[in-house]
Amino acid sequence: MPVDHHELAGWGEAPELSLVIPLYRSSGSIEALIQRLEGLSLPCAWELVMVDDGSPDDTVERARRRLRGSPLRVLLIRHARNYGEHQAVLTGYRHSRGRWVINLDDDLQNPPEEALRLWRMAEEQELDVVYGNHREKRHAPWRNLGSRFANRTANWLLDLPERLYLSSFRCVAGPIARQVAQYSAPYPYIDGLLSQYTQRIGTLTVNHDPRLDGESNYNMRRLVRLWLTIFTSFSIMPLRLASLLGLALAFTGLLAIAILLVQALVQGLAVAGWLSIISAILIFGGLQCLLIGVLGEYLGRIFLTVSGKPQSFARSIEAVGTWPVETPASRASDPARRA
């Protein structure tokens, strides 16, 4: 359950911005990330929500040490195990209080300074969601190819503006982010959830820096899981395609039988032999197994949802750092600071 911020001494009123950052195996970049965030100059009050998604290294310990005495105001949440990036972001959404919520990666490939540009565009154009569209993606070629396929799939299956670029660097209106966070099923897809609440969505071209440390945690297995979630959790289009494919195959089979009967009865030709029969059996049998697999994926996810598989569980929630976050405006208005 979300922590009651009002019970935290000095936590103050809700800020304008909440920065949500999921962490996983971030021990090599966490200190540089915090230092970069401390150098941000935002013209408003803001908070930082970090969600450690069951890192097996000392990410949390390093974060605690670095944040001791830091001017940042941070809510540090620790998942009991690794659930996934989308689950971690939703946990951050649940515990955020900002009028706008921006989520960043932990590897500094999305520059924190660009978050301000996303926020300004959302306010100026009265958008509910703004995605960062990278000028040049600094990922491995196979990762870029997989991301493009996932984007095309999402644009095709979901009710999104045409050819919208989706990324994990996004600014979302706070009320929508917290409404999306009420989703409790075990297979969330944030962009699919956002598309169900608004179509006031835009994109902004942003920089994409080289990864600061290590390698991406998004391997091929995680990409396949993401594709399955897009296919089966927020659209019934695969089931409709399966029905259309079944009708097409049935029609093709009837047409083939009609042609063979005409050849046998009118032209006196012999029916095709063993090889053609076995080929047809293998093709139709493989397609049947594929369609049964699609149905099984839907049924399996329904079963796990009904049986109460948890989306995530927070082992600990703690407030670290100080409040309020100092901004140029707050320092200028404080007589003690001016002195």
C-alpha positions in Angstrom: 0.0 0.0 0.0 1.2 3.6 -0.6 2.9 5.2 2.3 0.9 8.0 4.0 3.1 11.0 3.2 1.3 13.2 5.8 2.7 11.0 8.6 6.3 11.9 7.5 7.6 14.9 9.4 8.4 17.9 7.2 7.1 16.2 4.1 5.1 19.3 3.2 2.6 19.9 0.4 2.4 18.0 -2.9 5.1 19.1 -5.3 4.7 20.1 -8.9 6.9 17.3 -10.3 7.6 13.7 -9.3 10.5 12.0 -10.9 10.1 8.2 -10.8 13.2 6.0 -11.4 13.2 2.2 -11.4 16.5 0.7 -10.2 17.9 -2.7 -11.1 21.6 -3.7 -10.8 22.4 0.0 -10.6 25.3 -0.1 -8.2 27.7 1.2 -10.9 25.6 4.2 -11.8 23.5 5.1 -8.8 25.9 7.6 -7.3 26.5 9.4 -10.6 22.7 9.5 -11.1 22.1 11.1 -7.7 24.8 13.6 -8.3 23.3 14.5 -11.6 19.9 14.9 -10.0 21.3 17.1 -7.3 22.6 19.5 -10.0 19.1 19.9 -11.6 17.7 23.4 -11.5 14.0 23.1 -11.7 11.8 26.2 -11.1 9.4 24.4 -8.8 9.1 22.0 -5.9 9.8 18.4 -6.8 10.2 15.0 -5.3 12.2 11.8 -6.3 10.7 8.3 -6.1 13.2 5.5 -6.6 12.0 1.9 -6.8 14.6 -0.8 -6.5 13.2 -3.8 -8.4 14.9 -6.6 -6.3 18.5 -5.8 -7.3 20.8 -8.6 -6.3 23.7 -6.2 -5.8 24.2 -3.3 -3.3 22.2 -0.7 -5.2 20.0 0.2 -2.2 23.0 0.4 0.2 24.9 2.7 -2.2 21.8 4.9 -2.7 21.3 5.2 1.1 24.9 6.2 1.7 24.9 8.7 -1.2 21.6 10.3 -0.1 22.7 10.7 3.5 22.6 14.5 4.0 21.6 15.1 0.3 19.4 18.1 -0.5 17.2 15.8 -2.5 13.8 14.7 -1.2 13.6 11.0 -1.9 11.1 8.2 -1.3 13.2 5.0 -1.6 11.0 1.8 -2.2 12.4 -1.7 -2.3 10.6 -4.6 -4.1 10.7 -8.0 -2.4 11.9 -9.5 -5.7 12.5 -8.6 -9.4 9.1 -8.1 -11.0 9.9 -6.0 -14.1 10.3 -2.4 -15.2 6.6 -1.7 -15.8 5.7 -3.1 -12.4 8.4 -0.9 -10.8 7.2 2.2 -12.6 3.6 1.5 -11.5 4.8 1.3 -7.9 6.5 4.7 -8.3 3.2 6.1 -9.7 1.3 4.9 -6.7 3.6 6.7 -4.3 4.1 9.9 -6.3 2.2 13.1 -5.4 3.3 15.5 -8.1 1.0 17.3 -10.5 3.2 15.8 -13.2 5.1 12.5 -13.1 8.2 11.9 -15.2 9.9 8.5 -15.3 13.6 8.1 -16.1 16.0 5.2 -16.5 18.7 4.5 -14.0 21.5 4.4 -16.5 21.5 8.1 -17.4 20.8 7.4 -21.1 17.8 9.7 -20.7 19.4 12.9 -19.5 17.5 14.3 -16.4 17.8 17.8 -17.8 15.5 16.8 -20.7 12.7 16.0 -18.2 12.1 19.8 -17.9 11.5 20.0 -21.7 8.9 17.2 -21.5 7.1 18.9 -18.7 7.0 22.3 -20.4 5.7 20.8 -23.6 2.9 19.0 -21.7 1.9 22.2 -20.0 2.2 24.5 -23.0 0.2 22.1 -25.4 -2.2 20.9 -22.7 -1.2 17.2 -23.2 -1.7 14.4 -20.8 1.3 12.3 -21.9 4.6 13.4 -23.7 7.1 10.7 -24.8 10.7 11.4 -25.4 11.6 10.5 -29.0 15.4 9.8 -29.1 17.4 11.5 -31.9 19.7 8.5 -32.0 19.2 5.4 -29.9 22.4 4.1 -28.4 21.4 0.5 -28.0 22.6 -2.7 -29.7 21.1 -3.3 -33.2 19.1 -6.2 -32.1 17.6 -4.2 -29.2 16.7 -1.3 -31.6 15.0 -3.8 -33.9 13.1 -5.4 -31.1 12.0 -1.9 -29.8 10.8 -0.9 -33.3 8.8 -4.1 -33.6 7.2 -3.6 -30.1 6.3 0.0 -31.1 4.7 -1.1 -34.4 2.8 -3.8 -32.6 1.5 -1.4 -29.9 0.5 1.2 -32.5 -1.3 -1.4 -34.5 -3.1 -3.1 -31.6 -3.8 -0.2 -29.3 -5.9 2.9 -29.8 -3.0 5.3 -30.1 -2.3 8.3 -32.4 -0.9 7.2 -35.7 2.8 6.2 -35.7 3.4 7.4 -32.1 6.9 6.7 -30.8 6.7 5.0 -27.3 9.6 5.1 -24.8 10.2 4.7 -21.1 11.1 8.4 -21.0 7.6 9.9 -20.5 5.9 12.8 -18.7 2.3 11.9 -17.5 -0.3 14.1 -15.8 -0.3 13.1 -12.1 -4.1 12.2 -11.9 -3.8 9.9 -14.9 -0.6 8.3 -13.6 -2.2 7.5 -10.3 -5.4 6.2 -12.0 -3.2 3.9 -14.2 -1.5 2.8 -11.0 -4.7 1.3 -9.7 -4.3 -1.5 -12.2 -3.4 -4.6 -10.2 -3.2 -7.4 -12.8 0.2 -9.2 -12.9 1.0 -8.3 -16.5 1.0 -4.5 -16.9 1.9 -2.5 -19.9 2.0 1.1 -19.1 1.6 2.5 -22.6 -1.5 0.3 -23.1 -2.9 1.5 -19.8 -2.3 5.2 -20.7 -4.0 4.7 -24.1 -7.2 3.7 -22.3 -7.4 7.0 -20.4 -6.3 9.6 -22.9 -5.5 10.4 -26.5 -3.9 13.8 -25.8 -0.5 12.3 -26.4 2.6 13.9 -27.9 6.3 13.3 -28.6 9.4 15.5 -28.2 12.8 14.8 -29.7 15.3 14.3 -27.0 19.0 13.3 -26.6 19.9 9.7 -25.8 23.3 9.4 -24.1 25.6 6.4 -24.0 24.9 4.0 -21.1 27.0 5.0 -18.0 27.7 1.5 -16.7 27.2 -2.1 -17.5 24.8 -3.6 -20.1 21.1 -3.2 -20.7 18.9 -5.5 -18.5 16.4 -5.8 -21.4 17.5 -9.1 -23.0 15.7 -11.0 -25.7 13.6 -13.0 -23.1 12.3 -9.8 -21.6 11.5 -8.3 -25.0 9.5 -11.5 -25.9 7.6 -11.2 -22.6 6.8 -7.6 -23.5 5.5 -8.6 -26.9 3.3 -11.2 -25.4 1.9 -8.7 -22.9 1.1 -6.2 -25.7 -0.5 -9.0 -27.7 -2.6 -10.6 -25.0 -3.2 -8.2 -22.2 -4.6 -5.1 -23.9 -6.2 -6.4 -27.1 -8.3 -9.3 -28.5 -7.0 -8.6 -32.0 -4.9 -11.9 -32.0 -8.1 -13.9 -31.3 -9.9 -12.1 -34.2 -6.9 -12.8 -36.5 -7.0 -16.4 -35.4 -10.7 -16.6 -36.4 -10.0 -15.0 -39.8 -7.1 -17.3 -40.4 -9.3 -20.3 -39.6 -12.0 -19.1 -42.0 -9.4 -18.5 -44.7 -7.8 -22.0 -44.3 -11.2 -23.7 -44.3 -12.1 -21.9 -47.5 -8.8 -22.9 -49.0 -9.4 -26.5 -48.0 -12.8 -26.6 -49.5 -11.5 -25.0 -52.7 -8.7 -27.6 -53.0 -11.2 -30.4 -52.5 -13.5 -29.0 -55.2 -10.6 -28.8 -57.7 -9.5 -32.4 -57.0 -13.1 -33.6 -57.5 -13.4 -31.8 -60.8 -10.1 -33.2 -61.9 -11.1 -36.8 -60.9 -14.6 -36.8 -62.3 -14.3 -34.6 -65.4 -10.7 -35.0 -66.5 -10.1 -38.5 -65.1 -6.9 -37.4 -63.3 -5.7 -39.3 -60.2 -5.7 -37.6 -56.8 -2.3 -36.3 -55.6 -0.2 -38.8 -53.7 1.3 -39.3 -50.3 3.7 -36.3 -50.2 1.0 -33.7 -50.8 -1.3 -35.2 -48.2 1.5 -35.3 -45.5 2.5 -31.7 -46.4 -1.1 -30.5 -46.0 -1.4 -32.3 -42.6 1.8 -30.8 -41.3 0.8 -27.3 -42.4 -2.7 -27.4 -41.0 -1.6 -29.2 -37.8 1.1 -26.6 -37.2 -1.4 -23.8 -37.6 -3.8 -25.5 -35.2 -1.1 -25.8 -32.6 -0.3 -22.1 -33.1 -3.9 -21.0 -32.6 -4.3 -23.3 -29.6 -1.1 -21.6 -28.1 -2.6 -18.2 -28.6 -5.8 -19.3 -26.8 -3.7 -20.9 -24.1 -1.7 -17.7 -23.5 -5.0 -15.8 -22.9 -6.4 -18.5 -20.6 -3.1 -18.8 -18.7 -3.0 -15.0 -18.0 -6.7 -15.0 -17.0 -6.0 -17.9 -14.6 -3.0 -16.2 -13.0 -4.9 -12.9 -12.6 -7.9 -14.6 -11.1 -5.8 -16.7 -8.7 -4.2 -13.5 -7.4 -0.6 -13.5 -8.7 0.8 -10.3 -7.3 1.9 -7.5 -9.6 4.5 -6.4 -7.0 5.2 -6.2 -3.3 7.2 -3.5 -1.6 9.5 -4.9 1.1 10.3 -1.4 2.5 9.4 2.2 2.0 11.6 4.9 3.5 11.9 8.7 3.2 15.5 10.0 2.8 17.1 13.3 2.0 15.6 16.6 3.0 12.6 18.8 2.2 12.0 21.2 0.6 14.2 20.8 -2.4 16.1 24.0 -3.0 15.4 25.8 -6.2 16.7 29.1 -7.5 13.3 30.7 -6.7 13.2 29.3 -3.1 16.8 30.5 -2.4 16.0 33.9 -3.8 12.9 34.3 -1.5 14.7 33.1 1.6 16.3 36.1 3.5 18.7 33.8 5.3 19.9 32.3 2.0 20.4 35.8 0.5 22.4 36.9 3.5 
